[in-house]
Amino acid sequence: MAEVSQPIVSVVPDDEGGEKFKKSEHVAFYRRQMQGPNLQHQALLDTMVLTEKGARFELLEPVTQTRLLLSVSPCKNENVRILVDELQPIKARYHVPDVMTEEPKCEQLRVERQTKDSVTLSWSAGRHQVRVWRFPFRVEILCEDEVMVTFNSKGKLWFETLQDPPRPTSQSSALPEDHTSLLWKETFKQFVDIKANGPSSVGVDLCLHGFNHVYGLPEHADSLQLRDTRGGEPYRLYNLDVFAYELHSRLGLYGSVPLLVAHKANKTLGVFWLNASETFVNIHYSPSDHQDDQTPPVKRRRVQPQSDVHWLSESGVIDCLVLLGPSPQQIFAQYAQLTGYQALPPLFALGYHQCRWNYNDEADVKAVDAGFDRHNIPYDVIWLDIEHTDGKRYFTWDPALFPDPTGLQRHLDKKKRKLVVISDPHIKVDPDWSLYREARDGGHFVKDREGKIYQGSCWPGESSYLDFSSPATRAWYSRCFALDKYKGSTSSLFVWNDMNEPSVFNGPEQTMSKDTVHYGGWEHRELHNLYGFYQHMATVDGLITRSGGSERPFVLSRSFFAGSQRLGAIWTGDNVASWEYLKISIPMLLSLSVTGIVFCGADVGGFVQDPEPELLVRWYQAAALQPFFRGHSANVTKRREPWLFGEEVTAAIRTVIQQRYCLLPYWYSLFHQAHTSGLPPIRPLWVEFPREQSTFTVDNQYMIGGALLACPVTESGVQEAKVLLPGTGEIWYDVHSGKVYKGGRTLSLPVTLDTVPVFQRGGSVVCRSVGSGSCTAELQQLPLSVTVALNSQGVADGELYLDDGHSFSYRDRKAFCLRCFNMQSGCLISRPASEEGTFDCDSVIQSVTILGVKSKPSTVVVHVSGTKDTSAAFQYMETCCKLTVSNLKLKVAKDWEIKIGQM
């Protein structure tokens, strides 16, 4: 949550008037690169050396005589890394650490062709090539002799070399007020930023040939497909605490992933810009068919579509990885191999979370907990915001309001429920507090440019900020979560990292000054976008250490970077209770999902303002079909537990939360898939239908896995929803009515307040729980139902993943069960999907429903491995071609088959 002010405005004015947050025109390095001279670099081809890591060349800019070092490295997991650094820097430049899980393994290059103007290199079987051009310098990446990507296509390569500070002209230590000094000092409002190394920005453009749809670059409250930035602001990647953020905006929000994904019908590419400093991205689309609409069709010249992407960063090096795909699934896998796979969450984390700033005291928490049971609404976790602490000192409890935190956690734990508490990165300046003294004396705080401990204002008042970029500080912080250190904590307590952009109420743009100094002497400007990622990492390490490495952690973070997926969950921050914010939550979560941050959600109902009952119901319906599912609200809003709006609203919310719990076996299987293959649980339609142009811009509906299509209602008073059902050869089944629809059409579906348009795709199998229980621990004891949706060939398949739901035994002891269901020729077979995995589970399948059975069967025979065949009772509904086989007790872990005999 940000500092709340009323009335709510999109951009909070500061004390001096004007906007709190910068636009690109306020940023000196952006102005320099956009307005500066067009420098023409040349590649000195005779400096080429082939190494075990690829090829290296020297680059020369003749006017400034700047020499740069270019490395081109094809990597074994189908990406090409292009690295540009100074040839002989006066000191090392910042290379982003800890984001990539390991250094990519490189392929050996060989020369295919060489002329005085270019050299063409290939590797492995030679399907891909890179071509380095001498002048003007550029690098082309080719696939089967077709250029896919050109690096420095428009000659925008920009690389400001590090310098020693200019000498003062007088006895004072101030910099001289001339053009040079302005490069070393930047002012915004009352804030002065002194650059220790002078101007050090970098930038380059890439042309993506044949593409005119690009996605990614979260976090922005904008459409899924990135917009052309001509005539407007560039996309900004700079983590900021933006309260009630403006919609349809390209200004930076809480987190950043500098990954762009380009898609066309026969290919998907990725561009990963590994830089943690402030970054801007400009996107220019070129037309696909014609120059303009005024040209007569006969005279129109077909123009190859292309997307030009210009990256500009304040500091660091150019470290650019082009992911070669060619399918969306391969892009996700290639990116996960670089930055890590989604952490497999404990099962409870996929249940419903109830949060508020703030639940008042222990009695309030127990009353809300009891309210869920009284109204028969399942939930798993209740959350405490900053007021639970003793004077905003994290790792403490307010002695009057929460005198027995251990007892409160035991009370919840008896019902198999959890408690989450907040832990922000700022530490109250209080020499009487032992934790503050430990951090101060251990050297764990960020310093200002003079070398003193940096102080800024946040919730506790005057605060200092932990330097999570330091491994020693992270280790110290992790130890703070030990049960004997964190008094009042138990093993059922989990954590929420907020305000970790970091938020500094009296800082420039409400964040930390860029000239503060971190571990290793690095300025904050170099690693700003990593700050929250590092706190998230330290918290996760703390919870893993607390359990001796046996239990999966759960940590929610507001700020994030590339790689945050391997740590836990994120949410979209301080949204507003309005239909517009409900609608924008879908493209925001899809943008996160295609860039690896797949365990994501938005505050149900909106964090600020009070939702009308219809909006609240529609928001619960949408959020129940999204990965992270949490209701949250600010202290200035009215209470909004699900039972406070009358029985009709309570019943509607109860239904969707129960449906969420019934679907958790499917969600959990999708998270296993994300954890092992990088596939996001929620996907834009184009991921599943890559050749269908009609899906490329759709961002109001999406796929949940490969089997379910969701189209939440996000407008008031709607009586009819329009749903695109992709795939001309596909069959879709309405999951509520069982009605069958052909794909390749837009369906007009009548809706009421109870309607949530969800369709199962023909050819898929979805497992649900029979009933929802009161929490996920109860859910695990319930039997399963299997829904088989046949495609036009009468075929379907799907997977189910099970483990204990909380430990690392699935990883360390292979204690899991992964089953594959396959139906063809009237026979449904269940087999192990993996040779690995032994999990002693008693789960049984109670019923099987098969959609798309054209005529009533004569018999249904069940065969379980090692037993005799038995006839099964079944019901057949001719109106919707639905066959239900019930009263089964098929053990999930056993092999079995069901044969349908036709008359």
N, C-alpha and C positions, 0 to 999 in steps of 0.2 A: 504494500500500500504506500502511496505517496502522501506527502503532507496535504491533508484535506482542507480545502477552503470552500466556503459557500458564497455565492452560488457557483455551481459547477461550470467551468469553462474549459474549452479544448486546450488552449494554451494559456497557462496561468501568467498574468502580467507580473513583472517584478516591480520592486519598489520605485524604480526610476521610470517606469513606463516602458512600452515596447515589449517585445516578446522575450520570454525566458530562454528559448532555445534558438540556436543558430540555424540560419539557412546557408546554402553553399556560398552566397555572396559575402558572408561574414568570415569565411575561412581562407586564410592567406595562401596556403599551399594549393588549394583548389583554384583560386584566381590565377596564381602563377602558372599552373599547368595549362589552364584553359586559354589564357591570354598570351602565354609566353611564346618565344620563338619556336618555330617548327624545326627541331634539331634533326639533322640527318646523320644517323649513325651508320657506320659501315663495319661489316664483319671482315676481319683479317683472316682470310681462308688459309693463308700459309702458316697460321699459328695453331691450326687444328691438331689436337692430340686425341687419339682414341684410348680410353682408359677402361678399367673394369666397371666403371660407373657410367659409361657412355662416351660422349665427346665433349671436349672443351675448346672454346675459341676465345680470342680477344676481340673486343669491339672498340672502335675508335669514333669519337665525335670530333671532326676535324677543327671546328671553330674553337671550342673550349679545350681541345686536346685531352678530353676526359677519356680514360681507358677503363673499360669494364670487362668482367669475366663472365662469359656465357657458358653454362653447362646444359647439355641436352641429354636426358637419361630416359630411355624406354624401360618400363618396369614390367616385372613378370606378371602382375595382375592387370595387364591391359590398360596402362596409362602411360603418358609421356610427361616427364617432369622437365620444366624449363626454369632454370635458376639464373638470375642475373645479380651480380654483386660487384663491388668495386674491385679492381684488379689489385690495388695496393692501398687499402684504407689506412688512415692514420690510427684507427683503432677498429676493433671488430664491430660490425653492425648486428642488430638484433635479429636472430633467427628464431622463429616461434618454437619453443620446446613443448613436450608433453601432450601435444594434440594428436600427432600421429602415433599409433601404438608401437610402431617400429619403423626403422628406415626401410623404404621399399627396396626389394631386391631387383637389381638392374640386369638388363640384357646386354650382351656384347654387340657393338655396332660394327658394320662393315660398309665400305664405300661401294655404292652401286654405279654412280656416275660422278664425274668431276669436270667442271669447265672453269674458265677464269672467273665466271660470274656466280657459280653456285656449286654446292656439293650435295649429293643425294646419298643418304645413309639408310640402311635397312637392318633388320634383325630377325632372328628366328627364321620362320618360313618365308619371310619377305612380303607378307600380306600388307603390312603397314610400312610406311617410309617417312623420314623427315628430310626436308630439303632446306638448307641454309643458303640464303641469297646474300651476296657480297654488298651490293649497293643498289637502291636503298636496302638496308638490312631488314630481313624478315625471315621467319621460320614457317615453313608449311608442313602440315601433318597430312599425309595422304593415306587413303585406304584403297587398295587395288588401283593405284595410279590416279585416283580422283582426289583433288584437294578438299579436305573437310574443314580444316581450321588454318587460318593464317595469323601468326603472332606478329604484332607490329605491322599489320596490314596498311594502316594509314599513317605510319611513321610517328606515332605518339609516344614512343619510348622516351621516358623522362627519368633521370636518375641524378639527384642532387648529392654530391659527395660530401662526406663529413669534413669539417674544417676546425682549426683552432680559433678560439674567440678573437675578434679584433681587439687591438689594444685601445684602452681609453685615451682620449686626446688631452685630458687634463689630469690633475692630481686625484680627482674623484674617481670612484670605481665604476661610475655609470658608463654605459655604452654611449658612443657618440651618436647624436641624432642625425644620421644621414641614411641614405638608401640601404647601405649595408646593415646598419644596426636594426633597421625595421625587419630584416630577415631573421634577426636573432631575438626579437621581442614582438609579441602580438598582444593587442588589447581588445577585450570584449567587455562592454559595460565598464564596471570598475575593476575588472580582473586583468592582471598583467601576467603573461606567460613568457618566461625567459627560457630560451632554447639552449641547452648546454652544448649541443653540437651544431648549432646553426640549422639552416634549412636542410632537411634530409629526405624530402618526399620522393616517391617513386610512382611510376604509372606506365601503362602500356595499353594498347587496344588489341582486341582479337576479333577477327571476322569469322563467323560461323556460316559456312557456305551452304545454301539450300534450306536454311532454317528460318522460319518466321514466327515461332512460338518458343518463348523461354520462360522459365519458372524458377522459383527458389528465392535466395537472398533474404531470408527472414531476419529480423521481425519487422513487418510493416502491416498496418491496418489497410490492406489494399486487396485488389483482385488476385486470383491465383496466377493468371498469365501476367507477366511483368509488362508494364506499359512503356511505350516509346517516351523517352524523357525530353525530347526536343520541345522547347517552349515551356518547360516546367523544371521542377527540381530533380536532381539525380536521386537515385536510391542511396540513402545514407546508412552506413553500418557503424554505429557508435552507441554503445549501451547507455541508456539514459532512463531515469525515473520520470516517466511522463504520465501524470494523473489524467484520467478521462481523455485519453489521446484522441487526436483528430482522426476522423475516418477518411479513407481514400487519400492517404498521405504517404509520401515516400521518405518522411523524416524518420530518424532512428528511434527505436523503442528499446525494450529491456535487454534483448539479446541479439546476437549476430551469428549467422552462418554464411561465410563467403563462398557459397557453392551455388552455381547457376546450372540449371539443367535445360538443355535444348532438345526439342523433339520434332520430328517429322514422321511421315507415315512409315518409312522403312529404316529409321535410325534414331537413336537417342545418344546424346553426348553430354558430358559434364565438364565444367571448368571450376576448379577449386583454387582459390586465391588465398594462399596461406600467409595471412598478415593480420596482426592483432591490433594495429593502430587504427586511428580514424580513417575510414575508407568511404569513397563515393564510387558509384557505378552509374555510368550513362549507357542507355540502350537505344540504338537506332535500328528500326526495322526498314528494310527496303521492300518495295512492292513486289508482289508475286506475279502479276499478269501484265501490268501496264503502267505507263508513266503517270497518267491522270485520267479521270473519268471523262474529260472533254474530248479526248482523242477518239476519232471514229474507230470502231472495232477492226476494220480492215487494216488500218495503219498502225495498230498497236504492236509494239515490239515486245516479244516475250522476254521478261527480265528474270534472271535467276534470283529467287528470293535469298536474302541473307540477313543475318543479325550482326550488327557491329556493337561490341561491348567494350567500353572504355573503363578500366579500373584505375583509381587514383588513391594512393595511401600516403599518410603523413610521414611514415618512417619505415625502417626495416629494410628488407630486400624484396626483390621480385621472386616469388616462389610460386609457380603456377603449374598445376597438374591438370592435364587434359585427360578425362576419362573417356575411353574409346567405345564403351558399350559393346555391341550396337543396340541391345534391347534395354527397355527401362529396368527390367529385373537385373541385368548385368551391371548397369550403372549403380544400382543400390548396393550390389555385392562389392563392386570395385571400391566404392566410397567407404563401405563398412570395413573392408580390409585395410584401408588407410587409417581411419579415425576410430574404429571400434564398432562393435555391434551393440544394439540396444541391450541394456541389462535386463535379465529376466526378472520381472518384479515378483515379490511375494503375492500370492493370490489375493490377499485382503486388499492390496493396493488397487485392484481392478474393480472392487466394490464401490459403494457410494460413500462419500466423505461429507460430513456436516461441519461447517466452519462459520465463525462469525468473529468480527472485531467488536466486542469480545464477549465470550460467555463469562458472566459476572463472577461466579464463585463455584465451589465444589457442588453446592446444592443445585445450582443452575445446570451444571453439566449433567448431574444425575437425573434431573427432571427432563431434560431434552432426551437423554438416553432412554428413559422410561416412556417418553412420548412416542418414540419410534415403535417400541414393543406394543404399546396400547393401541396404536393405529395400524398395527400389522404391516409396517413398512421396514424392509430390510435395510441395514446399513452396517458399516464396518469400523469407521474411524470418526472420532470427534476431535476437533482442533481447538487449540488455545493460541490467541494472538498475544501481542506485547504486554497487555495488562496483567497477564498471569505472573509476571516477574516482580521482584522486589525493586521498584524504582527503575525499571527498564535495564536492569542488570541481567544479562542472559546467563543461563545455568543457575538461576535462583528462582524462588517462588515467593509470591506475596504472602507474608505470614498470616495476615488477617483473612484473605480471600481463599487461599489454598494452603491451609495449615497442615493437611495430611495428603500430599500428592501421591505418596506410595499407596495409601489406602484407596484413593480414587482410581488409580491404575489397576489395583487388584479387583475393585468393584467391576470395572469394565472387562478385565481379563477373564473373570468368571463367566462372562457372556461371550468370550472369545472375541472381544472388541479391543481396539487400540486407541491410544492417545497420541496426538501429534502436537509438538510445541514449536514455537518460532525461535530461531537463533540467527540474529543479524550480524553483519561483520563489524559494526561499530561497537566500541567498548567505552562505557561511561568513564570519563576522567574522574576517578575517585581514589586517591591514595590510601583511603581506609579500606578499600575492597581488595581482597587478596588476589583475585583473578587479574585485576588491572595491574597490581604491582608485579605479579609474575610476568605478564606480557611486557611491561615496561622494562623490567630488569633483565628479561631474556632477549631483549632486542627484537621483539616481534611486531613492532609497529612501523608503518610507513613513515618516512622522514620527509621534511620539507627541503627545499633546495639549499637551505643553510645548514642542513644536517641535524636540525632539531626534530623532535617527534611532531608529526603533522597533526593538527587538530581541526575539526570541523564540527558543524552542528547537525545532530540527528535526534531521534526520539528521546534519548536520555538528556539532551542538552549538549554541552561540550563533550566531544567524543574523540577518541583516537581510533585508527583503522588498522586492523591486522594485515600484515603483509603476507598474504597467502601464496605469493609467488616464491616464497622461501620454503624449501623442503623442511627446514627445521621448524618454522612456524606452523606449517601444516601438521607436522608430527605432534607438536605441542597441543595444537587445537584438537586433533584427533583424540589425544589422551584425556582431554577435558570431558569426553563422553563416557569415560569409564564409570561403572556403577558406583564405585567407592569415591570417585571424585565429584560426579554430578549428583549431589545429594537430592534425594526425592525422586530419582529416576529408577525405572525398572526396565527389564528387557522388552516390555510391550510399549515402550515410549519411542516414537520416531520423530523425524525432524523436518522443519520447513525453513529454508534459507530465503529471506526476503531482503530487499533494499541493497542488493549486492552488485549493483551496476559499477561502482558503489554510489548510493544516494548520499549527498552531502547538502543539507538544506541551504547553507550559505556559500556553496561553491559555484564556480562557473557552470552554467547549464544544470545546476543542482547536482553536480558530480565533483569528483576529485580534480584538483589542479593538475594539469599535464606535466608540470615541472617538479612534482614530488618525486621522491627517489625510493626505489625498491631494492630488494636483494640483488647483489651483483653490481650495484651502481646504476642500474637501468632506470631511465625516466619512466614515469607513469604513461607517457604518450605511447611508448613502444608496445605496451601490453594491456592497455585499458580494457579491451574487449575480453581479456582472459580473467579478469578479476573474479567475477562470479563463478566461472568455471572452476577456478582454483579453490574457492570456498566450498563449492559443491563437492569437489574431490576430497577435501580434508574431512568434511562431515561424513561422507560415505565411508572413508577409511576408518573414522572413529566408530561408526556403528558396526562395521565388520570386525574391528579389533575387539569391541565390547563383547561380542559373542565368541571370541576365540577363532574367528574365521569360519564358523559353521552356519550362521544365519544370514539370509539375504537382507540387505538394508532397504529402507524406503526413505528417500529424501526428495522433497520438492524444492526446486530453485526457480527464482524469477529470472535471474540473469543466466545467460548460457553462451556457449561458443561451439564451434565444430568439435565433436568428441563428447559433448555433454550427454549424448544418448547412452554412453556406457556407464553413466553414474545414476540416472534415475529419471524423474519426471520434471516437466516445466509447465507453466500455465501462462496465459496471455495477459496477466496483470490487471490493472485497475480499469476495468470496463464499466459501462453505464447500462442501467436498466432501460433499454430502449430497443425497439424492433430492429433498428439499423445495426446495433452492436450484436444482436443475436445473428443477424444475417451475415455480418462480416466475420463472425467467429469461424464459419465453415472454410472460406478461402485461407484464413490465417492458419488454421490447423492443417489444411492440406499443404500449404507452403512449408510448414515445419516438417510434415511427414515426408515430403520428397527430398528433404535435406537431412535426413537421418534422425531428427528429433521427433520420434514417433510416439512417445508416451507423453501426450500433450492434451490440454483441455482449457476451457474458458470458464470463469466463475459463473455458475448457474444463476440466472436472474439478474446479473449485473452487480458489480461491487458497490456502486453508488447509485442513489435515487431508488425509488420504490416501484417495483414492477406491478402493473395491473395483473389481476389473476390470469387472464388469457395469455399474456406474455410469459408469466411464470410457468404455466403448464406447457406452452410450446417450447420454452427453453429446456425444461426437464426432458421433454420428448427428444429434442435434438441432442442434448448432452449425454443422454443414456445410450446414444449410438456413436459416442466419441470415446477415445481411449481413457483420458483421465476425467473423472466424474465427481465434481465437488461443488456443493452449494456454499457461497460465501457472500458476506455483506459487510458494509462499513458501519461504524458506530453511530453515524448520523442517520441511518436508515431504520425503518420500522422492522421489528422482528418478522422473520418469514419462514419459520419451520413449516413443513408441508401441510400441517393440520390447522393452520391459522386462517384459512380463507374459505371455510365452509366445506361441507361434505362432498360436493361435486368436484371441487379442486383437489381435495385430499384423495378422493377415489382415483382421479386421473393421474395424479403423481404416484400414488401407490402402484397403479397398474404398470407404469413405465419403469419404475425402479424394480418391481418384481420381474418384469420382462428382461431387464438388464441382467439380473441375477440368473435367470433361466438360461440366458445366452452365454454366461461366463465360460463354460467348457470350450465354446468356439473362440471367444476372445483370448482365453489362455493359450489355446493352440496357435492362434495368430501371433501372440507374443513370443512363443517358442520359435515360430518361423522367423520373426524379426531378429531374434537372438542368434539364430544359426545361419540365416541367409541374407539378412539385411532388408527383407521385404517389409514395407510399412503396413500395419494393420488397417489403417484407412488410406485409400488410394484415389487419386483423381481417375475419372473414367478412362482417360487416354492410356493409363498404365495397363489396364486390362483389355482395352480396345485400341491398340496403338495405331492401327491403319485407318481408323474412322475419324475423318476430319471434323465431323460434327461434335465430337467429344472434347476437342482440344481447348476450348474456351469455357467449358462448363465448370462452374464452381459453386453451384447451389445444391448439388447432389454428388454422391461419391460411392465408391465400393468399400464395403467392410470385408476385407479379404477378397478372395476371388468369387465368393458365393452370394453375397448379399449386396443389393443396391439400396441405398437410403436417400430419401429426399425429404428432409425435415421441412415442416411448414414454418416459414419465418416472416409471415405477414399477418396483420390483424384482419379478422373477419372473413377469412378465406373460405369459400364454399367449394372451390374446385382447384386442384393442384395439377400443374402440367409437369409430367415426368418423361424425360427422354429414356426410352428403353433401347440401348444400343444393340447392334449386331443383327443384320438382316436374317441370318440363319439361326439366331438364338431364340430360346423360349424362356419366358419369365413367368414366375408364379407369385401372385400376391400372397404374402405370408399370413395375412389375417383371414382373407376370404377363400384362398386356394384357387382363385380364378386364374386362367391361363391367358397369357398375351404373347404375341409374336414380337420379336425385336425389330429394330430399324424403324421405329416410329416414336412420335411423342403422344403420350397417353394423357387424356383429360380425366382425372380421377375425382369424383365427388368426395369431399372431406367434411367431417364434423370436428368438434374439439377433441374427440377421442381418436381421430385418425392420424396415424403416422405411416406415410407411404414407405413400405419396405418390400422388396421383391427378392425372391431366391432365383438364382440363375439356373436354367436347365443344364445338367451335367455336373451338378455339385451335391455334396453331402454335408449337412450341418448337424452337429450334436448339441442338444440342449439338456439342461437339468429338468427333471420332473418336479416342479415346485421351486421355491426360491429360498426357503429357510429364513432365519432372522439375520444371518451374516454368512460370509463365505465358508466358515468352519462347519456350519450346519449343512451348507450346500454340498460339501464334499461327501456327506453321508447319503445323499439322495440318489435314486436311480436316474438313468439317462434315457432320453428319447432321441431317435435318429430320424432326420427328415432327408429323404433321397428325392432330388428333383431331376427327372430324366430329361435329357436333351432329345433332339429330333431323331437321333439314332438309338434311343433307348439306353443310353450309357450315362453313368455318373461316377464320380470319385471324390474322396475327401479324406481328411486326416483328423485324428484326435490325439492330443498330448495330455498326459497325466503325470504328476509327481506329487511329492508331499506338500507342495504349495508354499514352503517357507525356507527350506535349507538349501545348502549347496551340494547335497547328496546326489542330485541329478548330474552334477558335473564331476564330483570326486569319486563316486561309487557307481556311476551310471544307473542310479536308482530312478528310472523313469519308464514310462510305457508310451510308445508311439505306435498307433494303429492306423492302418490304411483300409478304407472302405472302397470297394469297387463293385459297380453293378453293370453287367452286360448280359445280353441273351437271357433276360429274365432271372438272373441269379445274382444275389448280393453276397459278396464275400468279405469277411474281415480277416486281415492278416497283419503280422508285424510290418511296420514301415521301415524298420531299421534292425540290423542284426544286433546292434548294441541295445542295452537297456533291459534291466530286470527290476520291475516294481511290483511288490506284493500288494495289489489293491483288490478290494472286494467290490468295486463298482460294477453294477450290472446295467444292462440295457433292458428297459421294461417294454418299450414299444418301438416299432419301425413304421414310419409313414412314407409311402412312395407316391410321388406326384407324377402324373403323366402316364398312368397305366390305362391303355386304351379300352380294355374290356375286362369284365369281371373274371377273375381266375377261377379255375375249377378246384385247385388245391394250393395250399401254401405249406411247404415242408421245410422244417428246420433241421439242420445237421450240425452237431457240435462234435469237434474232433474227439475221437475215442468213444463216442456213444452212438446209439441207434437213432435213425431218423424219426422225427415226431411231426405229426400234423399240428398246425397252429390255427387258432381261431383268428378270423379276419373280418373286417368290414370293408365294403366297397361302395363309394359314392360315385354314381355314374355321372352326375351333373358336373363334377369337377375332376373326374378321372383320378380319384384318390383312393389308394389302398392303405388300410391301417391294420397292422399286425400287432395285437396287444397281448397282455399277460405273459410276456416273455421274461426269462431270467437268465439272459445271456451274459456270462462274465466277460467284461471288456478285454481282459488280458488273454482270453482263450481264442483260438481260431474257430470260426463258425461260418456257416452259409445259410442263406434263405433262398429256396427255389420256388418260383411262381409257375404253377402249371396252368396252361390255358386250355380252355375247352376245345 
